[in-house]
């Protein structure tokens, strides 16, 4: 297509929100002019379903729950006045608590101000707060933020070492809706041990974000933690960043959470439009449907040309893949749906995998995110007439054109600058796009049976580990191969799992298991260490 034709197509397809200074350009999506009109009946159905969801319909049928993350930035839309008051009260509590910490009224045991923040969570209870912290953080932050976002002991040791002596002035925020999520529970216990090893009392430096009367809520109450904040059952983890899950860490860091919520609220208003050409989330969802053929046929490569947005692809991986990756549709039909999301940042990507994107397997579509403002203040010229930021912009435009020349499709999202409002708008934009796309492909975006299956499978492995340890300790003088042990436990079908467990046990001193290596590793022998 000639550049003049592309310009006309650009003008015809560009969405721009002057208030948010946000644009969505789908002109590099090669759908026919009739595509929007053909999809309009299905989109109108999606809009109606979204309206019903916002009015309080049960959307998570597995757990008979409403899905109400939109109410978090517009409490007046909550289905009951009481629920709206709860949302407003939670926000007021978050802001009051953060102000008290900053003023030193809530302080460390030595009456000095808290200067560090340790956020303990997993999945949506970490990815959203991490994205907000990294995108909006600066040297002027009120508190320095650290994360336990896994159950990796070495990773947690690394974080504790980075905090160092500052642990005594560190406030811990533990985030878990049920309080029983094992990764978060483990992180809390590891943090508690680190505080105790430093001669500190964990409860005196901890707050919780959790469900009412959850295991974590009861622990915080019994131990006298500094506070608890609500995590409602109608807010899913991957859409919880505008609840206390994301707002409490952000407020403590010093981020303007009112502006974050305002950006999300304004974007929500735009994405409620039933005029498709005036709805940026609908334009995104349509682009996804076109390029993936409504069956996840292509991956989404996210290319944000801004260092501050490097964690956006990780955040969207969970939001999109956990919401859309479904075996069955809402009618029980086998569909195997989903969109794979990956990405890093521009122009780093041009030195990583853009070569394959342009000339290799055409199994993707790109999403460019452009930020017009380079930095605070003026830039100097790295060569006559060009700054570093000019080069970044040039690389984006060049890569977009280079991909299009090879018939690689892309969408470009442009914002003026990174602010709490624009970050909130990006979060809301993708939340709504996911919901609309899910309706178009007839899957439930608000449950995650595969995640629960993985948790159950992990529980089975840990139960088997307990049986292995009991058997080895009962016969401390005997050496077992993995096959011997699987047969002794009457679990011959689990021999590979038994072998994996034994290798892990032997690599760590905690359980006292020794390994005598054999030339063929699977024939190695294991026994309990003699005391």
Phi, psi and omega per residue, in radians:
X1 nan 2.342 -3.137
X2 -1.181 2.683 -3.102
X3 -1.062 -0.605 3.112
X4 -1.135 -0.703 3.097
X5 -1.151 -0.686 3.106
X6 -1.091 -0.666 3.130
X7 -1.109 -0.736 3.107
X8 -1.137 -0.703 3.106
X9 -1.131 -0.712 3.105
X10 -1.020 -0.838 -3.128
X11 -1.116 -0.600 -3.115
X12 -1.311 -0.439 -3.049
X13 -1.901 -0.196 -3.046
X14 -1.207 2.269 2.963
X15 -1.799 2.348 3.098
X16 -2.433 2.262 3.068
X17 -1.868 1.876 -3.064
X18 -1.154 -0.616 -3.124
X19 -1.159 -0.799 3.122
X20 -1.483 -0.193 -3.039
X21 0.921 0.882 -3.106
X22 -2.194 2.317 3.117
X23 -2.176 2.562 3.018
X24 -2.217 2.111 -3.094
X25 -2.020 1.980 3.111
X26 -1.893 0.372 -3.069
X27 -1.206 -0.302 3.103
X28 -1.668 0.299 2.957
X29 -1.723 2.178 -2.972
X30 -1.552 0.914 3.072
X31 -1.668 2.713 -3.103
X32 -1.240 2.806 3.134
X33 -1.072 -0.448 -3.107
X34 -1.475 -0.109 -3.013
X35 -1.056 -0.794 -3.102
X36 -1.086 -0.770 -3.125
X37 -1.171 -0.612 3.104
X38 -1.149 -0.587 -3.098
X39 -1.534 -0.158 -3.000
X40 -1.003 -0.768 3.129
X41 -1.041 -0.676 3.131
X42 -1.227 -0.613 3.098
X43 -1.177 -0.705 3.119
X44 -1.077 -0.641 3.057
X45 -1.125 -0.722 3.121
X46 -1.110 -0.720 3.106
X47 -1.068 -0.717 -3.134
X48 -1.148 -0.714 3.102
X49 -1.118 -0.644 3.105
X50 -1.175 -0.661 3.082
X51 -1.084 -0.766 3.132
X52 -1.132 -0.659 3.096
X53 -1.084 -0.784 -3.114
X54 -1.208 -0.385 3.105
X55 -1.492 -0.045 3.032
X56 1.907 0.248 3.096
X57 -1.121 2.608 3.064
X58 -1.238 1.998 -3.105
X59 -1.855 -0.484 3.076
X60 -1.717 1.540 -3.031
X61 -1.176 -0.507 3.138
X62 -1.002 -0.723 -3.056
X63 -1.966 0.124 -3.136
X64 0.914 0.894 -3.099
X65 -2.101 2.586 2.934
X66 -1.291 2.874 3.067
X67 -2.213 1.873 -2.928
X68 -2.249 0.587 -3.121
X69 -1.105 -0.392 3.112
X70 -1.171 -0.503 -3.137
X71 -1.197 -0.384 -3.079
X72 -1.064 -0.528 3.115
X73 -1.893 0.089 3.036
X74 -2.613 1.260 -3.063
X75 -0.986 -0.432 3.141
X76 -1.154 -0.276 3.122
X77 -1.566 -0.122 3.133
X78 -1.024 2.585 -3.039
X79 -1.174 -0.311 3.060
X80 -2.339 2.675 3.114
X81 -1.121 -0.599 -3.137
X82 -1.115 -0.723 3.141
X83 -1.161 -0.701 3.077
X84 -1.057 -0.713 3.112
X85 -1.140 -0.648 3.102
X86 -1.084 -0.739 -3.125
X87 -1.128 -0.803 3.116
X88 -1.099 -0.711 3.137
X89 -1.119 -0.684 3.128
X90 -1.133 -0.745 3.115
X91 -1.099 -0.758 3.119
X92 -1.079 -0.687 3.126
X93 -1.158 -0.707 3.096
X94 -1.045 -0.849 -3.094
X95 -1.179 -0.662 3.126
X96 -1.185 -0.725 3.133
X97 -1.109 -0.814 -3.136
X98 -1.056 -0.733 3.124
X99 -1.097 -0.704 3.132
X100 -1.141 -0.641 3.089
X101 -1.169 -0.798 -3.117
X102 -1.116 -0.603 -3.128
X103 -1.426 -0.203 -3.126
X104 1.518 0.108 3.083
X105 -1.251 -0.590 2.914
X106 -1.835 1.979 -2.944
X107 -2.337 2.997 3.080
X108 -1.191 2.874 -3.094
X109 -0.978 -0.430 3.107
X110 -1.574 0.236 3.128
X111 1.188 0.197 3.020
X112 -1.545 2.738 -3.124
X113 -1.168 2.563 2.946
X114 -1.225 2.320 3.125
X115 -2.103 -0.253 3.129
X116 -2.076 2.671 3.128
X117 -2.277 2.157 3.085
X118 -1.930 1.940 -3.129
X119 -1.701 2.184 -3.086
X120 -2.028 1.983 -3.130
X121 -2.891 -3.077 3.133
X122 -2.601 2.617 3.109
X123 1.072 -2.278 -3.121
X124 -1.099 -0.383 3.114
X125 -1.379 -0.036 3.076
X126 -2.231 -0.720 -3.035
X127 -1.093 -0.775 3.108
X128 -1.105 -0.935 3.091
X129 -1.006 -0.648 3.114
X130 -1.131 -0.792 3.134
X131 -1.055 -0.815 -3.141
X132 -1.101 -0.781 -3.111
X133 -1.073 -0.762 -3.074
X134 -1.312 -0.661 -3.084
X135 -1.278 -0.518 -3.032
X136 -1.994 -0.018 -3.114
X137 -1.270 2.768 3.110
X138 -2.758 3.073 3.096
X139 -1.152 -0.238 -3.128
X140 -1.612 0.086 -3.110
X141 -0.980 2.520 3.128
X142 -1.252 -0.523 3.115
X143 -2.454 2.599 3.095
X144 -1.590 2.299 -2.955
X145 -1.836 2.364 3.048
X146 -2.229 2.778 -3.100
X147 -2.334 2.388 2.766
X148 -1.783 1.872 -3.084
X149 -2.192 0.441 -3.141
X150 -2.785 3.057 3.056
X151 -1.888 0.609 3.120
X152 -1.567 1.948 -3.086
X153 -1.016 -0.732 -3.128
X154 -1.131 -0.677 3.097
X155 -1.081 -0.717 3.130
X156 -1.221 -0.660 3.072
X157 -1.043 -0.706 -3.141
X158 -1.073 -0.769 3.137
X159 -1.124 -0.783 3.138
X160 -1.066 -0.691 3.117
X161 -1.136 -0.644 3.117
X162 -1.161 -0.657 3.098
X163 -1.217 -0.700 3.073
X164 1.012 -2.355 -3.109
X165 -1.143 -0.242 3.124
X166 -1.249 -0.035 3.140
X167 -1.037 -0.553 -3.108
X168 -1.213 -0.280 3.093
X169 -2.043 0.581 -3.115
X170 -1.938 2.248 3.053
X171 -1.697 2.229 3.129
X172 -1.731 2.309 3.053
X173 -2.026 1.986 -3.123
X174 -1.771 2.181 -3.018
X175 -2.115 2.007 3.073
X176 -2.828 2.130 -3.103
X177 -1.071 -0.884 -3.087
X178 -1.492 -0.414 -3.031
X179 1.408 -0.094 -3.104
X180 -1.881 0.018 3.127
X181 -1.084 2.117 -2.937
X182 -1.121 -0.699 -3.119
X183 -1.083 -0.759 -3.138
X184 -1.220 -0.713 3.086
X185 -1.016 -0.769 3.125
X186 -1.120 -0.726 3.107
X187 -1.072 -0.710 3.103
X188 -1.099 -0.767 -3.140
X189 -1.149 -0.675 3.092
X190 -1.137 -0.726 3.108
X191 -1.129 -0.751 3.119
X192 -0.996 -0.793 3.137
X193 -1.091 -0.724 3.134
X194 -1.093 -0.737 3.109
X195 -1.120 -0.779 -3.136
X196 -1.090 -0.726 3.127
X197 -1.100 -0.423 3.098
X198 -1.613 0.140 3.131
X199 1.328 0.451 -3.081
X200 -1.990 2.772 3.135
X201 -1.817 1.941 -3.011
X202 -0.992 -0.795 -3.068
X203 -1.018 -0.502 -3.123
X204 -1.341 -0.101 -3.097
X205 -2.302 0.443 -3.032
X206 -2.286 2.573 2.965
X207 -2.328 2.800 -3.101
X208 -2.187 2.525 2.909
X209 -2.054 1.979 -2.961
X210 -2.820 3.003 3.094
X211 -1.307 2.703 3.133
X212 -1.115 2.246 3.111
X213 1.120 0.407 3.028
X214 -1.301 2.994 3.087
X215 -0.993 -0.736 3.126
X216 -1.194 -0.693 3.111
X217 -1.046 -0.761 3.141
X218 -1.164 -0.701 3.107
X219 -1.071 -0.826 -3.126
X220 -1.069 -0.693 -3.141
X221 -1.187 -0.813 -3.099
X222 -1.137 -0.618 -3.072
X223 -1.608 -0.112 3.111
X224 1.279 0.789 3.080
X225 -1.104 2.939 -3.071
X226 -1.201 -0.364 3.131
X227 3.023 2.897 3.023
X228 -2.365 2.581 3.142
X229 -2.273 2.590 -2.960
X230 -1.358 2.558 2.967
X231 -2.305 1.811 -2.980
X232 -1.398 2.658 -3.107
X233 -1.242 -0.228 3.116
X234 -1.591 0.150 3.049
X235 -2.017 2.002 3.086
X236 -1.310 2.667 -3.094
X237 -0.981 -0.739 -3.067
X238 -1.310 -0.168 3.070
X239 -2.100 0.491 -3.017
X240 -1.749 0.039 -2.988
X241 -1.155 -0.433 3.095
X242 -1.650 0.246 2.944
X243 -1.741 -2.987 3.100
X244 -1.023 -0.397 3.109
X245 -0.950 -0.833 3.133
X246 -1.697 -0.537 -3.033
X247 -1.285 -0.633 -3.130
X248 -1.135 -0.905 3.073
X249 -1.034 -0.681 -3.123
X250 -1.136 -0.781 -3.138
X251 -1.117 -0.713 3.111
X252 -1.127 -0.643 3.103
X253 -1.167 -0.428 -3.137
X254 1.896 0.223 -3.140
X255 -1.421 2.513 -3.140
X256 -1.337 1.670 -3.065
X257 -1.269 -0.431 3.077
X258 -1.108 -0.722 3.122
X259 -1.225 -0.631 3.068
X260 -1.033 -0.833 3.134
X261 -1.165 -0.655 3.132
X262 -1.119 -0.733 3.094
X263 -1.076 -0.740 3.104
X264 -1.141 -0.721 -3.116
X265 -1.111 -0.775 3.132
X266 -1.135 -0.677 3.104
X267 -1.183 -0.672 3.062
X268 -0.988 -0.751 -3.138
X269 -1.052 -0.775 3.139
X270 -1.121 -0.690 -3.041
X271 -1.466 0.033 2.982
X272 -1.524 -0.186 -3.097
X273 -1.030 2.374 3.076
X274 -1.639 0.092 2.985
X275 -1.628 1.840 -2.922
X276 -1.006 -0.700 -3.120
X277 -1.193 -0.244 3.117
X278 -1.882 0.278 -3.116
X279 -2.136 1.801 -3.047
X280 -1.118 -0.589 3.126
X281 -1.202 -0.644 3.092
X282 -1.143 -0.694 3.114
X283 -1.117 -0.660 3.046
X284 -1.122 -0.870 -3.106
X285 -1.041 -0.702 3.100
X286 -1.125 -0.707 3.110
X287 -1.083 -0.754 3.100
X288 -1.071 -0.773 -3.093
X289 -1.107 -0.757 3.135
X290 -1.066 -0.918 -2.975
X291 -1.334 -0.448 3.106
X292 -1.675 0.032 -3.080
X293 1.037 0.401 3.138
X294 1.206 0.263 -3.083
X295 -2.344 0.311 3.132
X296 1.188 0.495 -3.028
X297 -1.233 -0.251 3.116
X298 -2.323 2.624 3.092
X299 -1.438 2.715 3.042
X300 -1.760 2.042 3.082
X301 -1.779 2.006 -3.104
X302 -1.626 2.156 -3.088
X303 -2.166 1.397 3.080
X304 -1.403 2.180 3.126
X305 -1.608 1.165 3.122
X306 -2.962 2.211 3.140
X307 -1.004 -0.637 -3.080
X308 -1.139 -0.268 -3.119
X309 -1.816 0.279 -3.082
X310 -1.090 -0.532 -3.131
X311 -1.508 -0.028 -3.111
X312 -1.129 -0.655 3.135
X313 -1.140 -0.652 3.092
X314 -1.161 -0.713 3.104
X315 -1.087 -0.775 -3.111
X316 -1.270 -0.462 3.062
X317 -0.948 -0.852 3.138
X318 -1.220 -0.836 -3.090
X319 -0.976 -0.823 -3.044
X320 -1.426 -0.841 -3.008
X321 -1.302 -0.614 3.100
X322 -1.292 -0.533 -3.133
X323 -1.364 -0.680 -2.991
X324 -1.811 -0.303 -3.091
X325 -1.357 1.580 -3.018
X326 -2.285 2.443 3.088
X327 -1.308 -0.699 -3.064
X328 -2.055 2.605 3.014
X329 -1.523 -3.066 -3.047
X330 -1.222 -0.224 3.091
X331 -1.731 0.092 3.124
X332 1.498 0.142 3.127
X333 -1.439 2.513 3.072
X334 -1.241 2.068 -3.084
X335 -2.228 -0.470 3.135
X336 0.885 1.079 -3.064
X337 -1.611 2.901 3.037
X338 2.612 2.855 2.991
X339 -2.290 2.130 3.096
X340 -1.340 2.342 -3.096
X341 -2.098 2.272 2.975
X342 -2.625 2.903 3.129
X343 2.830 2.863 3.141
X344 -2.249 -1.724 3.082
X345 -2.873 2.719 3.016
X346 -1.599 2.582 0.057
X347 -1.642 0.180 3.104
X348 -0.924 -0.707 -3.113
X349 -1.043 -0.523 -3.125
X350 -1.165 -0.365 3.091
X351 -1.773 0.160 -3.105
X352 -2.068 -1.317 -3.002
X353 -2.248 0.183 3.092
X354 -1.157 -0.491 3.051
X355 -0.954 -0.824 3.120
X356 -1.222 -0.667 -3.137
X357 -1.049 -0.664 -3.081
X358 -1.419 -0.638 -2.971
X359 -2.137 -0.102 -3.100
X360 -1.706 -2.506 -3.063
X361 -1.151 2.169 -3.119
X362 -1.489 1.047 -3.038
X363 -1.899 0.588 -3.026
X364 -2.644 2.925 2.826
X365 -2.330 2.653 -3.068
X366 -1.812 2.588 2.952
X367 -2.122 1.906 3.067
X368 -1.532 2.376 3.017
X369 -2.067 2.058 -3.066
X370 -1.868 2.323 3.054
X371 -2.052 2.043 -2.994
X372 -1.224 -0.693 -3.068
X373 -1.422 2.193 -3.072
X374 -1.334 -0.828 -3.056
X375 -2.869 2.993 2.990
X376 -1.289 2.185 3.138
X377 1.528 -3.087 -3.068
X378 -1.463 2.678 3.044
X379 -1.834 2.714 3.059
X380 -1.687 2.834 -3.111
X381 -1.446 2.198 3.070
X382 -1.464 -0.296 2.949
X383 -2.730 2.874 -3.045
X384 -0.930 2.107 3.070
X385 1.435 0.100 -3.064
X386 -2.501 2.322 3.061
X387 -1.797 3.025 3.063
X388 -1.038 -0.686 3.118
X389 -1.158 -0.599 3.060
X390 -1.076 -0.696 3.105
X391 -1.118 -0.727 3.139
X392 -1.057 -0.779 3.107
X393 -1.112 -0.712 3.121
X394 -1.117 -0.703 3.109
X395 -1.110 -0.694 3.102
X396 -1.075 -0.899 -3.104
X397 -1.085 -0.696 -3.126
X398 -1.155 -0.743 -3.137
X399 -1.165 -0.730 3.101
X400 -1.019 -0.794 3.138
X401 -1.176 -0.720 -3.126
X402 -1.098 -0.668 3.098
X403 -1.198 -0.724 -3.104
X404 -1.150 -0.588 3.087
X405 -1.022 -0.517 3.139
X406 -1.737 0.334 3.091
X407 1.075 0.564 3.004
X408 -1.634 2.140 -3.037
X409 -1.432 2.720 3.134
X410 -2.730 2.744 2.961
X411 -2.066 2.518 3.077
X412 -2.130 2.204 3.055
X413 -1.891 2.224 -3.103
X414 -2.104 2.301 2.981
X415 -2.204 2.747 -3.094
X416 -1.252 -0.803 -3.112
X417 -2.740 2.920 3.093
X418 -1.530 1.975 3.081
X419 -2.398 2.926 3.039
X420 -0.960 -0.654 -3.119
X421 -1.165 -0.759 -3.119
X422 -1.262 -0.578 3.049
X423 -1.130 -0.758 3.063
X424 -1.050 -0.688 3.139
X425 -1.155 -0.723 3.109
X426 -1.090 -0.728 3.111
X427 -1.059 -0.850 -3.119
X428 -1.150 -0.655 -3.140
X429 -1.025 -0.836 -3.098
X430 -1.310 -0.578 3.053
X431 -1.001 -0.798 -3.093
X432 -1.257 -0.680 3.132
X433 -1.058 -0.726 3.108
X434 -1.078 -0.786 3.141
X435 -1.091 -0.736 3.138
X436 -1.192 -0.750 3.129
X437 -1.108 -0.707 3.120
X438 -1.021 -0.690 3.098
X439 -1.146 -0.720 -3.138
X440 -1.059 -0.613 -3.126
X441 -1.754 0.079 3.021
X442 1.094 0.771 2.990
X443 -2.076 2.796 3.109
X444 -1.563 1.968 -3.093
X445 -1.371 -0.092 -2.905
X446 -2.024 0.344 2.968
X447 -2.370 2.917 -3.037
X448 -2.599 1.197 -3.108
X449 -1.076 -0.517 3.138
X450 -1.146 -0.603 3.113
X451 -1.139 -0.765 3.138
X452 -1.135 -0.633 3.122
X453 -1.092 -0.698 3.109
X454 -1.117 -0.688 3.110
X455 -1.125 -0.725 3.126
X456 -1.127 -0.713 3.132
X457 -1.112 -0.673 3.093
X458 -1.099 -0.677 3.102
X459 -1.075 -0.659 3.105
X460 -1.115 -0.719 3.133
X461 -1.114 -0.768 -3.125
X462 -1.191 -0.551 3.051
X463 -1.147 -0.753 3.096
X464 -1.102 -0.672 3.092
X465 -1.029 -0.730 3.103
X466 -1.058 -0.703 3.105
X467 -1.147 -0.683 3.120
X468 -1.106 -0.837 -3.136
X469 -1.082 -0.720 3.131
X470 -1.079 -0.744 -3.132
X471 -1.164 -0.778 -3.126
X472 -1.120 -0.700 -3.125
X473 -1.288 -0.469 3.107
X474 -1.243 -0.478 -3.135
X475 -2.211 1.220 -2.996
X476 -1.151 -0.337 -3.124
X477 -1.570 -0.108 -3.049
X478 -1.771 2.403 3.015
X479 -1.713 2.415 -3.135
X480 -2.101 2.446 2.799
X481 -1.447 2.951 3.131
X482 -1.110 -0.623 3.125
X483 -1.199 -0.728 3.067
X484 -0.975 -0.830 -3.036
X485 -1.200 -0.693 3.114
X486 -1.088 -0.707 3.122
X487 -1.194 -0.737 -3.138
X488 -1.069 -0.621 3.131
X489 -1.465 0.019 -3.078
X490 1.021 0.663 3.131
X491 -2.243 0.903 -3.053
X492 -1.060 -0.484 -3.130
X493 -1.258 -0.200 -3.090
X494 -1.871 0.374 -3.014
X495 -1.077 -0.657 3.134
X496 -1.148 -0.712 3.094
X497 -1.141 -0.707 3.086
X498 -1.018 -0.772 3.134
X499 -1.085 -0.774 3.138
X500 -1.091 -0.735 3.132
X501 -1.118 -0.778 -3.115
X502 -1.087 -0.743 3.132
X503 -1.092 -0.709 3.120
X504 -1.171 -0.750 3.134
X505 -1.060 -0.729 -3.085
X506 -1.253 -0.411 -3.114
X507 -1.397 -0.157 -3.093
X508 -2.252 2.488 -3.053
X509 -1.371 -0.132 -2.932
X510 -1.043 -0.685 -3.006
X511 -1.818 -0.015 3.051
X512 1.207 0.719 3.124
X513 -1.931 2.283 -3.138
X514 -1.881 2.615 3.132
X515 -2.169 2.274 2.989
X516 -1.802 1.899 -3.024
X517 -1.233 2.504 3.064
X518 -2.012 2.725 3.122
X519 -0.925 -0.708 3.013
X520 -1.692 1.923 -2.877
X521 -0.937 -0.601 -3.095
X522 -1.253 -0.172 3.097
X523 -1.689 0.088 3.094
X524 -1.033 2.739 -3.073
X525 -2.036 2.575 -3.033
X526 -2.301 2.530 3.062
X527 -2.691 2.882 3.072
X528 -1.342 2.391 3.132
X529 -1.189 2.354 3.117
X530 -1.225 2.355 3.130
X531 -1.422 nan nan
